[in-house]
Amino acid sequence: MGTWDIGPFDNDTAMIFCDALDEAAGDKREDIIRGSLIRAIDGDGDRDEEASEEAVAAAALVAAQCPAGRPVSSGYGPGQPLPELSGDLRELAARALDRVQSEPSELMRLWGETDHIGPWRTNLSRLRDALLPRPPGEPASCPIPGY
């Protein structure tokens, strides 16, 4: 994998995805994000590593617009502003993150071969927590200081 860290934009595929978003017309960017999430969810069999990495980046962009989300601060994220994304992308993004972490998933298997699968999964849990509101009083599944 062309990966240098555990963040959603810390790999070659995510960087290429973000470059494509920057090159797209502003009114097409949401469609690109939606398509990435749907590709990660749909289909049978093994989830391809690149489709999964792209979906994680797309989910992070959706989560960044949620009240509990963090702004994208990676230099590898999109350089152009995104439009206000539709609310239905939140559930799609959560489903895509679930699919990326479910067998069969090439990306999960690759992370499982490293010592970093725990922090990687924690990052995905943080993104998922930001996407879907919790009932009052229910704690987040990954309370990380600073997130």
Phi and psi in radians as a Rosetta constraint file:
Dihedral C 1 N 2 CA 2 C 2 CIRCULARHARMONIC -1.489 0.35
Dihedral N 2 CA 2 C 2 N 3 CIRCULARHARMONIC 1.230 0.35
Dihedral C 2 N 3 CA 3 C 3 CIRCULARHARMONIC -2.182 0.35
Dihedral N 3 CA 3 C 3 N 4 CIRCULARHARMONIC 2.394 0.35
Dihedral C 3 N 4 CA 4 C 4 CIRCULARHARMONIC -2.080 0.35
Dihedral N 4 CA 4 C 4 N 5 CIRCULARHARMONIC -0.145 0.35
Dihedral C 4 N 5 CA 5 C 5 CIRCULARHARMONIC -2.861 0.35
Dihedral N 5 CA 5 C 5 N 6 CIRCULARHARMONIC -3.098 0.35
Dihedral C 5 N 6 CA 6 C 6 CIRCULARHARMONIC -1.616 0.35
Dihedral N 6 CA 6 C 6 N 7 CIRCULARHARMONIC -0.080 0.35
Dihedral C 6 N 7 CA 7 C 7 CIRCULARHARMONIC -1.244 0.35
Dihedral N 7 CA 7 C 7 N 8 CIRCULARHARMONIC 2.833 0.35
Dihedral C 7 N 8 CA 8 C 8 CIRCULARHARMONIC -1.147 0.35
Dihedral N 8 CA 8 C 8 N 9 CIRCULARHARMONIC -0.317 0.35
Dihedral C 8 N 9 CA 9 C 9 CIRCULARHARMONIC -1.953 0.35
Dihedral N 9 CA 9 C 9 N 10 CIRCULARHARMONIC 0.174 0.35
Dihedral C 9 N 10 CA 10 C 10 CIRCULARHARMONIC -1.637 0.35
Dihedral N 10 CA 10 C 10 N 11 CIRCULARHARMONIC 0.802 0.35
Dihedral C 10 N 11 CA 11 C 11 CIRCULARHARMONIC -2.704 0.35
Dihedral N 11 CA 11 C 11 N 12 CIRCULARHARMONIC 2.799 0.35
Dihedral C 11 N 12 CA 12 C 12 CIRCULARHARMONIC -1.038 0.35
Dihedral N 12 CA 12 C 12 N 13 CIRCULARHARMONIC -0.740 0.35
Dihedral C 12 N 13 CA 13 C 13 CIRCULARHARMONIC -1.087 0.35
Dihedral N 13 CA 13 C 13 N 14 CIRCULARHARMONIC -0.787 0.35
Dihedral C 13 N 14 CA 14 C 14 CIRCULARHARMONIC -1.124 0.35
Dihedral N 14 CA 14 C 14 N 15 CIRCULARHARMONIC -0.670 0.35
Dihedral C 14 N 15 CA 15 C 15 CIRCULARHARMONIC -1.109 0.35
Dihedral N 15 CA 15 C 15 N 16 CIRCULARHARMONIC -0.738 0.35
Dihedral C 15 N 16 CA 16 C 16 CIRCULARHARMONIC -1.147 0.35
Dihedral N 16 CA 16 C 16 N 17 CIRCULARHARMONIC -0.713 0.35
Dihedral C 16 N 17 CA 17 C 17 CIRCULARHARMONIC -1.036 0.35
Dihedral N 17 CA 17 C 17 N 18 CIRCULARHARMONIC -0.804 0.35
Dihedral C 17 N 18 CA 18 C 18 CIRCULARHARMONIC -1.174 0.35
Dihedral N 18 CA 18 C 18 N 19 CIRCULARHARMONIC -0.627 0.35
Dihedral C 18 N 19 CA 19 C 19 CIRCULARHARMONIC -1.093 0.35
Dihedral N 19 CA 19 C 19 N 20 CIRCULARHARMONIC -0.713 0.35
Dihedral C 19 N 20 CA 20 C 20 CIRCULARHARMONIC -1.110 0.35
Dihedral N 20 CA 20 C 20 N 21 CIRCULARHARMONIC -0.683 0.35
Dihedral C 20 N 21 CA 21 C 21 CIRCULARHARMONIC -1.076 0.35
Dihedral N 21 CA 21 C 21 N 22 CIRCULARHARMONIC -0.767 0.35
Dihedral C 21 N 22 CA 22 C 22 CIRCULARHARMONIC -1.093 0.35
Dihedral N 22 CA 22 C 22 N 23 CIRCULARHARMONIC -0.599 0.35
Dihedral C 22 N 23 CA 23 C 23 CIRCULARHARMONIC -1.416 0.35
Dihedral N 23 CA 23 C 23 N 24 CIRCULARHARMONIC -0.322 0.35
Dihedral C 23 N 24 CA 24 C 24 CIRCULARHARMONIC -1.378 0.35
Dihedral N 24 CA 24 C 24 N 25 CIRCULARHARMONIC 2.670 0.35
Dihedral C 24 N 25 CA 25 C 25 CIRCULARHARMONIC -1.079 0.35
Dihedral N 25 CA 25 C 25 N 26 CIRCULARHARMONIC 2.558 0.35
Dihedral C 25 N 26 CA 26 C 26 CIRCULARHARMONIC -0.918 0.35
Dihedral N 26 CA 26 C 26 N 27 CIRCULARHARMONIC -0.655 0.35
Dihedral C 26 N 27 CA 27 C 27 CIRCULARHARMONIC -1.369 0.35
Dihedral N 27 CA 27 C 27 N 28 CIRCULARHARMONIC -0.060 0.35
Dihedral C 27 N 28 CA 28 C 28 CIRCULARHARMONIC -1.804 0.35
Dihedral N 28 CA 28 C 28 N 29 CIRCULARHARMONIC -0.197 0.35
Dihedral C 28 N 29 CA 29 C 29 CIRCULARHARMONIC -1.125 0.35
Dihedral N 29 CA 29 C 29 N 30 CIRCULARHARMONIC -0.709 0.35
Dihedral C 29 N 30 CA 30 C 30 CIRCULARHARMONIC -1.107 0.35
Dihedral N 30 CA 30 C 30 N 31 CIRCULARHARMONIC -0.675 0.35
Dihedral C 30 N 31 CA 31 C 31 CIRCULARHARMONIC -1.089 0.35
Dihedral N 31 CA 31 C 31 N 32 CIRCULARHARMONIC -0.650 0.35
Dihedral C 31 N 32 CA 32 C 32 CIRCULARHARMONIC -1.151 0.35
Dihedral N 32 CA 32 C 32 N 33 CIRCULARHARMONIC -0.770 0.35
Dihedral C 32 N 33 CA 33 C 33 CIRCULARHARMONIC -1.107 0.35
Dihedral N 33 CA 33 C 33 N 34 CIRCULARHARMONIC -0.809 0.35
Dihedral C 33 N 34 CA 34 C 34 CIRCULARHARMONIC -1.038 0.35
Dihedral N 34 CA 34 C 34 N 35 CIRCULARHARMONIC -0.789 0.35
Dihedral C 34 N 35 CA 35 C 35 CIRCULARHARMONIC -1.056 0.35
Dihedral N 35 CA 35 C 35 N 36 CIRCULARHARMONIC -0.709 0.35
Dihedral C 35 N 36 CA 36 C 36 CIRCULARHARMONIC -1.098 0.35
Dihedral N 36 CA 36 C 36 N 37 CIRCULARHARMONIC -0.766 0.35
Dihedral C 36 N 37 CA 37 C 37 CIRCULARHARMONIC -1.150 0.35
Dihedral N 37 CA 37 C 37 N 38 CIRCULARHARMONIC -0.741 0.35
Dihedral C 37 N 38 CA 38 C 38 CIRCULARHARMONIC -1.129 0.35
Dihedral N 38 CA 38 C 38 N 39 CIRCULARHARMONIC -0.716 0.35
Dihedral C 38 N 39 CA 39 C 39 CIRCULARHARMONIC -1.060 0.35
Dihedral N 39 CA 39 C 39 N 40 CIRCULARHARMONIC -0.621 0.35
Dihedral C 39 N 40 CA 40 C 40 CIRCULARHARMONIC -1.240 0.35
Dihedral N 40 CA 40 C 40 N 41 CIRCULARHARMONIC -0.530 0.35
Dihedral C 40 N 41 CA 41 C 41 CIRCULARHARMONIC -1.468 0.35
Dihedral N 41 CA 41 C 41 N 42 CIRCULARHARMONIC -0.789 0.35
Dihedral C 41 N 42 CA 42 C 42 CIRCULARHARMONIC -1.329 0.35
Dihedral N 42 CA 42 C 42 N 43 CIRCULARHARMONIC 2.838 0.35
Dihedral C 42 N 43 CA 43 C 43 CIRCULARHARMONIC 1.612 0.35
Dihedral N 43 CA 43 C 43 N 44 CIRCULARHARMONIC 2.784 0.35
Dihedral C 43 N 44 CA 44 C 44 CIRCULARHARMONIC -1.808 0.35
Dihedral N 44 CA 44 C 44 N 45 CIRCULARHARMONIC 2.858 0.35
Dihedral C 44 N 45 CA 45 C 45 CIRCULARHARMONIC 1.465 0.35
Dihedral N 45 CA 45 C 45 N 46 CIRCULARHARMONIC -2.894 0.35
Dihedral C 45 N 46 CA 46 C 46 CIRCULARHARMONIC -1.140 0.35
Dihedral N 46 CA 46 C 46 N 47 CIRCULARHARMONIC 2.347 0.35
Dihedral C 46 N 47 CA 47 C 47 CIRCULARHARMONIC -1.441 0.35
Dihedral N 47 CA 47 C 47 N 48 CIRCULARHARMONIC 2.181 0.35
Dihedral C 47 N 48 CA 48 C 48 CIRCULARHARMONIC -1.108 0.35
Dihedral N 48 CA 48 C 48 N 49 CIRCULARHARMONIC 2.488 0.35
Dihedral C 48 N 49 CA 49 C 49 CIRCULARHARMONIC -0.990 0.35
Dihedral N 49 CA 49 C 49 N 50 CIRCULARHARMONIC -0.841 0.35
Dihedral C 49 N 50 CA 50 C 50 CIRCULARHARMONIC -1.162 0.35
Dihedral N 50 CA 50 C 50 N 51 CIRCULARHARMONIC -0.719 0.35
Dihedral C 50 N 51 CA 51 C 51 CIRCULARHARMONIC -1.087 0.35
Dihedral N 51 CA 51 C 51 N 52 CIRCULARHARMONIC -0.644 0.35
Dihedral C 51 N 52 CA 52 C 52 CIRCULARHARMONIC -1.223 0.35
Dihedral N 52 CA 52 C 52 N 53 CIRCULARHARMONIC -0.760 0.35
Dihedral C 52 N 53 CA 53 C 53 CIRCULARHARMONIC -1.088 0.35
Dihedral N 53 CA 53 C 53 N 54 CIRCULARHARMONIC -0.702 0.35
Dihedral C 53 N 54 CA 54 C 54 CIRCULARHARMONIC -1.134 0.35
Dihedral N 54 CA 54 C 54 N 55 CIRCULARHARMONIC -0.725 0.35
Dihedral C 54 N 55 CA 55 C 55 CIRCULARHARMONIC -1.145 0.35
Dihedral N 55 CA 55 C 55 N 56 CIRCULARHARMONIC -0.644 0.35
Dihedral C 55 N 56 CA 56 C 56 CIRCULARHARMONIC -1.109 0.35
Dihedral N 56 CA 56 C 56 N 57 CIRCULARHARMONIC -0.744 0.35
Dihedral C 56 N 57 CA 57 C 57 CIRCULARHARMONIC -1.115 0.35
Dihedral N 57 CA 57 C 57 N 58 CIRCULARHARMONIC -0.755 0.35
Dihedral C 57 N 58 CA 58 C 58 CIRCULARHARMONIC -1.076 0.35
Dihedral N 58 CA 58 C 58 N 59 CIRCULARHARMONIC -0.757 0.35
Dihedral C 58 N 59 CA 59 C 59 CIRCULARHARMONIC -1.092 0.35
Dihedral N 59 CA 59 C 59 N 60 CIRCULARHARMONIC -0.655 0.35
Dihedral C 59 N 60 CA 60 C 60 CIRCULARHARMONIC -1.139 0.35
Dihedral N 60 CA 60 C 60 N 61 CIRCULARHARMONIC -0.611 0.35
Dihedral C 60 N 61 CA 61 C 61 CIRCULARHARMONIC -1.197 0.35
Dihedral N 61 CA 61 C 61 N 62 CIRCULARHARMONIC -0.676 0.35
Dihedral C 61 N 62 CA 62 C 62 CIRCULARHARMONIC -1.158 0.35
Dihedral N 62 CA 62 C 62 N 63 CIRCULARHARMONIC -0.820 0.35
Dihedral C 62 N 63 CA 63 C 63 CIRCULARHARMONIC -1.056 0.35
Dihedral N 63 CA 63 C 63 N 64 CIRCULARHARMONIC -0.571 0.35
Dihedral C 63 N 64 CA 64 C 64 CIRCULARHARMONIC -1.087 0.35
Dihedral N 64 CA 64 C 64 N 65 CIRCULARHARMONIC -0.414 0.35
Dihedral C 64 N 65 CA 65 C 65 CIRCULARHARMONIC -1.635 0.35
Dihedral N 65 CA 65 C 65 N 66 CIRCULARHARMONIC 0.014 0.35
Dihedral C 65 N 66 CA 66 C 66 CIRCULARHARMONIC -1.542 0.35
Dihedral N 66 CA 66 C 66 N 67 CIRCULARHARMONIC 2.690 0.35
Dihedral C 66 N 67 CA 67 C 67 CIRCULARHARMONIC -0.957 0.35
Dihedral N 67 CA 67 C 67 N 68 CIRCULARHARMONIC -0.651 0.35
Dihedral C 67 N 68 CA 68 C 68 CIRCULARHARMONIC -1.608 0.35
Dihedral N 68 CA 68 C 68 N 69 CIRCULARHARMONIC 0.048 0.35
Dihedral C 68 N 69 CA 69 C 69 CIRCULARHARMONIC -1.425 0.35
Dihedral N 69 CA 69 C 69 N 70 CIRCULARHARMONIC 2.831 0.35
Dihedral C 69 N 70 CA 70 C 70 CIRCULARHARMONIC -1.850 0.35
Dihedral N 70 CA 70 C 70 N 71 CIRCULARHARMONIC 2.478 0.35
Dihedral C 70 N 71 CA 71 C 71 CIRCULARHARMONIC -1.087 0.35
Dihedral N 71 CA 71 C 71 N 72 CIRCULARHARMONIC 2.647 0.35
Dihedral C 71 N 72 CA 72 C 72 CIRCULARHARMONIC -1.296 0.35
Dihedral N 72 CA 72 C 72 N 73 CIRCULARHARMONIC 2.043 0.35
Dihedral C 72 N 73 CA 73 C 73 CIRCULARHARMONIC -1.995 0.35
Dihedral N 73 CA 73 C 73 N 74 CIRCULARHARMONIC 0.026 0.35
Dihedral C 73 N 74 CA 74 C 74 CIRCULARHARMONIC -1.298 0.35
Dihedral N 74 CA 74 C 74 N 75 CIRCULARHARMONIC 2.419 0.35
Dihedral C 74 N 75 CA 75 C 75 CIRCULARHARMONIC -1.194 0.35
Dihedral N 75 CA 75 C 75 N 76 CIRCULARHARMONIC -0.173 0.35
Dihedral C 75 N 76 CA 76 C 76 CIRCULARHARMONIC -1.701 0.35
Dihedral N 76 CA 76 C 76 N 77 CIRCULARHARMONIC -0.073 0.35
Dihedral C 76 N 77 CA 77 C 77 CIRCULARHARMONIC -1.335 0.35
Dihedral N 77 CA 77 C 77 N 78 CIRCULARHARMONIC -3.114 0.35
Dihedral C 77 N 78 CA 78 C 78 CIRCULARHARMONIC -1.063 0.35
Dihedral N 78 CA 78 C 78 N 79 CIRCULARHARMONIC 2.487 0.35
Dihedral C 78 N 79 CA 79 C 79 CIRCULARHARMONIC -1.605 0.35
Dihedral N 79 CA 79 C 79 N 80 CIRCULARHARMONIC -0.369 0.35
Dihedral C 79 N 80 CA 80 C 80 CIRCULARHARMONIC -1.690 0.35
Dihedral N 80 CA 80 C 80 N 81 CIRCULARHARMONIC 2.558 0.35
Dihedral C 80 N 81 CA 81 C 81 CIRCULARHARMONIC -1.168 0.35
Dihedral N 81 CA 81 C 81 N 82 CIRCULARHARMONIC 2.568 0.35
Dihedral C 81 N 82 CA 82 C 82 CIRCULARHARMONIC -1.650 0.35
Dihedral N 82 CA 82 C 82 N 83 CIRCULARHARMONIC 2.647 0.35
Dihedral C 82 N 83 CA 83 C 83 CIRCULARHARMONIC -1.225 0.35
Dihedral N 83 CA 83 C 83 N 84 CIRCULARHARMONIC 2.925 0.35
Dihedral C 83 N 84 CA 84 C 84 CIRCULARHARMONIC -1.107 0.35
Dihedral N 84 CA 84 C 84 N 85 CIRCULARHARMONIC 2.105 0.35
Dihedral C 84 N 85 CA 85 C 85 CIRCULARHARMONIC -1.473 0.35
Dihedral N 85 CA 85 C 85 N 86 CIRCULARHARMONIC 2.607 0.35
Dihedral C 85 N 86 CA 86 C 86 CIRCULARHARMONIC -1.112 0.35
Dihedral N 86 CA 86 C 86 N 87 CIRCULARHARMONIC 2.512 0.35
Dihedral C 86 N 87 CA 87 C 87 CIRCULARHARMONIC -1.072 0.35
Dihedral N 87 CA 87 C 87 N 88 CIRCULARHARMONIC -0.493 0.35
Dihedral C 87 N 88 CA 88 C 88 CIRCULARHARMONIC -1.193 0.35
Dihedral N 88 CA 88 C 88 N 89 CIRCULARHARMONIC -0.270 0.35
Dihedral C 88 N 89 CA 89 C 89 CIRCULARHARMONIC -1.200 0.35
Dihedral N 89 CA 89 C 89 N 90 CIRCULARHARMONIC -0.398 0.35
Dihedral C 89 N 90 CA 90 C 90 CIRCULARHARMONIC -1.063 0.35
Dihedral N 90 CA 90 C 90 N 91 CIRCULARHARMONIC -0.832 0.35
Dihedral C 90 N 91 CA 91 C 91 CIRCULARHARMONIC -1.184 0.35
Dihedral N 91 CA 91 C 91 N 92 CIRCULARHARMONIC -0.708 0.35
Dihedral C 91 N 92 CA 92 C 92 CIRCULARHARMONIC -1.043 0.35
Dihedral N 92 CA 92 C 92 N 93 CIRCULARHARMONIC -0.745 0.35
Dihedral C 92 N 93 CA 93 C 93 CIRCULARHARMONIC -1.125 0.35
Dihedral N 93 CA 93 C 93 N 94 CIRCULARHARMONIC -0.730 0.35
Dihedral C 93 N 94 CA 94 C 94 CIRCULARHARMONIC -1.097 0.35
Dihedral N 94 CA 94 C 94 N 95 CIRCULARHARMONIC -0.748 0.35
Dihedral C 94 N 95 CA 95 C 95 CIRCULARHARMONIC -1.119 0.35
Dihedral N 95 CA 95 C 95 N 96 CIRCULARHARMONIC -0.683 0.35
Dihedral C 95 N 96 CA 96 C 96 CIRCULARHARMONIC -1.123 0.35
Dihedral N 96 CA 96 C 96 N 97 CIRCULARHARMONIC -0.738 0.35
Dihedral C 96 N 97 CA 97 C 97 CIRCULARHARMONIC -1.106 0.35
Dihedral N 97 CA 97 C 97 N 98 CIRCULARHARMONIC -0.690 0.35
Dihedral C 97 N 98 CA 98 C 98 CIRCULARHARMONIC -1.074 0.35
Dihedral N 98 CA 98 C 98 N 99 CIRCULARHARMONIC -0.743 0.35
Dihedral C 98 N 99 CA 99 C 99 CIRCULARHARMONIC -1.166 0.35
Dihedral N 99 CA 99 C 99 N 100 CIRCULARHARMONIC -0.691 0.35
Dihedral C 99 N 100 CA 100 C 100 CIRCULARHARMONIC -1.066 0.35
Dihedral N 100 CA 100 C 100 N 101 CIRCULARHARMONIC -0.542 0.35
Dihedral C 100 N 101 CA 101 C 101 CIRCULARHARMONIC -1.695 0.35
Dihedral N 101 CA 101 C 101 N 102 CIRCULARHARMONIC 0.126 0.35
Dihedral C 101 N 102 CA 102 C 102 CIRCULARHARMONIC -1.930 0.35
Dihedral N 102 CA 102 C 102 N 103 CIRCULARHARMONIC 2.524 0.35
Dihedral C 102 N 103 CA 103 C 103 CIRCULARHARMONIC -1.236 0.35
Dihedral N 103 CA 103 C 103 N 104 CIRCULARHARMONIC 2.497 0.35
Dihedral C 103 N 104 CA 104 C 104 CIRCULARHARMONIC -1.505 0.35
Dihedral N 104 CA 104 C 104 N 105 CIRCULARHARMONIC 2.300 0.35
Dihedral C 104 N 105 CA 105 C 105 CIRCULARHARMONIC -2.484 0.35
Dihedral N 105 CA 105 C 105 N 106 CIRCULARHARMONIC 1.988 0.35
Dihedral C 105 N 106 CA 106 C 106 CIRCULARHARMONIC -1.059 0.35
Dihedral N 106 CA 106 C 106 N 107 CIRCULARHARMONIC -0.713 0.35
Dihedral C 106 N 107 CA 107 C 107 CIRCULARHARMONIC -1.119 0.35
Dihedral N 107 CA 107 C 107 N 108 CIRCULARHARMONIC -0.758 0.35
Dihedral C 107 N 108 CA 108 C 108 CIRCULARHARMONIC -1.108 0.35
Dihedral N 108 CA 108 C 108 N 109 CIRCULARHARMONIC -0.697 0.35
Dihedral C 108 N 109 CA 109 C 109 CIRCULARHARMONIC -1.092 0.35
Dihedral N 109 CA 109 C 109 N 110 CIRCULARHARMONIC -0.733 0.35
Dihedral C 109 N 110 CA 110 C 110 CIRCULARHARMONIC -1.124 0.35
Dihedral N 110 CA 110 C 110 N 111 CIRCULARHARMONIC -0.763 0.35
Dihedral C 110 N 111 CA 111 C 111 CIRCULARHARMONIC -1.125 0.35
Dihedral N 111 CA 111 C 111 N 112 CIRCULARHARMONIC -0.578 0.35
Dihedral C 111 N 112 CA 112 C 112 CIRCULARHARMONIC -1.125 0.35
Dihedral N 112 CA 112 C 112 N 113 CIRCULARHARMONIC -0.351 0.35
Dihedral C 112 N 113 CA 113 C 113 CIRCULARHARMONIC -1.477 0.35
Dihedral N 113 CA 113 C 113 N 114 CIRCULARHARMONIC 0.015 0.35
Dihedral C 113 N 114 CA 114 C 114 CIRCULARHARMONIC -1.999 0.35
Dihedral N 114 CA 114 C 114 N 115 CIRCULARHARMONIC 3.035 0.35
Dihedral C 114 N 115 CA 115 C 115 CIRCULARHARMONIC -1.515 0.35
Dihedral N 115 CA 115 C 115 N 116 CIRCULARHARMONIC 0.086 0.35
Dihedral C 115 N 116 CA 116 C 116 CIRCULARHARMONIC -1.919 0.35
Dihedral N 116 CA 116 C 116 N 117 CIRCULARHARMONIC 0.186 0.35
Dihedral C 116 N 117 CA 117 C 117 CIRCULARHARMONIC -1.101 0.35
Dihedral N 117 CA 117 C 117 N 118 CIRCULARHARMONIC -0.634 0.35
Dihedral C 117 N 118 CA 118 C 118 CIRCULARHARMONIC -1.083 0.35
Dihedral N 118 CA 118 C 118 N 119 CIRCULARHARMONIC -0.930 0.35
Dihedral C 118 N 119 CA 119 C 119 CIRCULARHARMONIC -1.091 0.35
Dihedral N 119 CA 119 C 119 N 120 CIRCULARHARMONIC -0.637 0.35
Dihedral C 119 N 120 CA 120 C 120 CIRCULARHARMONIC -1.072 0.35
Dihedral N 120 CA 120 C 120 N 121 CIRCULARHARMONIC -0.834 0.35
Dihedral C 120 N 121 CA 121 C 121 CIRCULARHARMONIC -1.134 0.35
Dihedral N 121 CA 121 C 121 N 122 CIRCULARHARMONIC -0.617 0.35
Dihedral C 121 N 122 CA 122 C 122 CIRCULARHARMONIC -1.076 0.35
Dihedral N 122 CA 122 C 122 N 123 CIRCULARHARMONIC -0.727 0.35
Dihedral C 122 N 123 CA 123 C 123 CIRCULARHARMONIC -1.079 0.35
Dihedral N 123 CA 123 C 123 N 124 CIRCULARHARMONIC -0.739 0.35
Dihedral C 123 N 124 CA 124 C 124 CIRCULARHARMONIC -1.149 0.35
Dihedral N 124 CA 124 C 124 N 125 CIRCULARHARMONIC -0.662 0.35
Dihedral C 124 N 125 CA 125 C 125 CIRCULARHARMONIC -1.124 0.35
Dihedral N 125 CA 125 C 125 N 126 CIRCULARHARMONIC -0.683 0.35
Dihedral C 125 N 126 CA 126 C 126 CIRCULARHARMONIC -1.095 0.35
Dihedral N 126 CA 126 C 126 N 127 CIRCULARHARMONIC -0.753 0.35
Dihedral C 126 N 127 CA 127 C 127 CIRCULARHARMONIC -1.081 0.35
Dihedral N 127 CA 127 C 127 N 128 CIRCULARHARMONIC -0.791 0.35
Dihedral C 127 N 128 CA 128 C 128 CIRCULARHARMONIC -1.104 0.35
Dihedral N 128 CA 128 C 128 N 129 CIRCULARHARMONIC -0.715 0.35
Dihedral C 128 N 129 CA 129 C 129 CIRCULARHARMONIC -1.039 0.35
Dihedral N 129 CA 129 C 129 N 130 CIRCULARHARMONIC -0.646 0.35
Dihedral C 129 N 130 CA 130 C 130 CIRCULARHARMONIC -1.243 0.35
Dihedral N 130 CA 130 C 130 N 131 CIRCULARHARMONIC -0.468 0.35
Dihedral C 130 N 131 CA 131 C 131 CIRCULARHARMONIC -1.309 0.35
Dihedral N 131 CA 131 C 131 N 132 CIRCULARHARMONIC -0.712 0.35
Dihedral C 131 N 132 CA 132 C 132 CIRCULARHARMONIC -1.997 0.35
Dihedral N 132 CA 132 C 132 N 133 CIRCULARHARMONIC 2.167 0.35
Dihedral C 132 N 133 CA 133 C 133 CIRCULARHARMONIC -1.095 0.35
Dihedral N 133 CA 133 C 133 N 134 CIRCULARHARMONIC 2.584 0.35
Dihedral C 133 N 134 CA 134 C 134 CIRCULARHARMONIC -1.785 0.35
Dihedral N 134 CA 134 C 134 N 135 CIRCULARHARMONIC 2.608 0.35
Dihedral C 134 N 135 CA 135 C 135 CIRCULARHARMONIC -1.068 0.35
Dihedral N 135 CA 135 C 135 N 136 CIRCULARHARMONIC 2.610 0.35
Dihedral C 135 N 136 CA 136 C 136 CIRCULARHARMONIC -0.933 0.35
Dihedral N 136 CA 136 C 136 N 137 CIRCULARHARMONIC 2.355 0.35
Dihedral C 136 N 137 CA 137 C 137 CIRCULARHARMONIC 1.524 0.35
Dihedral N 137 CA 137 C 137 N 138 CIRCULARHARMONIC -0.226 0.35
Dihedral C 137 N 138 CA 138 C 138 CIRCULARHARMONIC -1.448 0.35
Dihedral N 138 CA 138 C 138 N 139 CIRCULARHARMONIC 2.184 0.35
Dihedral C 138 N 139 CA 139 C 139 CIRCULARHARMONIC -1.290 0.35
Dihedral N 139 CA 139 C 139 N 140 CIRCULARHARMONIC 2.735 0.35
Dihedral C 139 N 140 CA 140 C 140 CIRCULARHARMONIC -1.176 0.35
Dihedral N 140 CA 140 C 140 N 141 CIRCULARHARMONIC 2.666 0.35
Dihedral C 140 N 141 CA 141 C 141 CIRCULARHARMONIC -1.313 0.35
Dihedral N 141 CA 141 C 141 N 142 CIRCULARHARMONIC -0.321 0.35
Dihedral C 141 N 142 CA 142 C 142 CIRCULARHARMONIC -2.429 0.35
Dihedral N 142 CA 142 C 142 N 143 CIRCULARHARMONIC 1.392 0.35
Dihedral C 142 N 143 CA 143 C 143 CIRCULARHARMONIC -1.253 0.35
Dihedral N 143 CA 143 C 143 N 144 CIRCULARHARMONIC 1.765 0.35
Dihedral C 143 N 144 CA 144 C 144 CIRCULARHARMONIC -1.903 0.35
Dihedral N 144 CA 144 C 144 N 145 CIRCULARHARMONIC 2.209 0.35
Dihedral C 144 N 145 CA 145 C 145 CIRCULARHARMONIC -0.961 0.35
Dihedral N 145 CA 145 C 145 N 146 CIRCULARHARMONIC 2.367 0.35
Dihedral C 145 N 146 CA 146 C 146 CIRCULARHARMONIC 1.526 0.35
Dihedral N 146 CA 146 C 146 N 147 CIRCULARHARMONIC -0.061 0.35
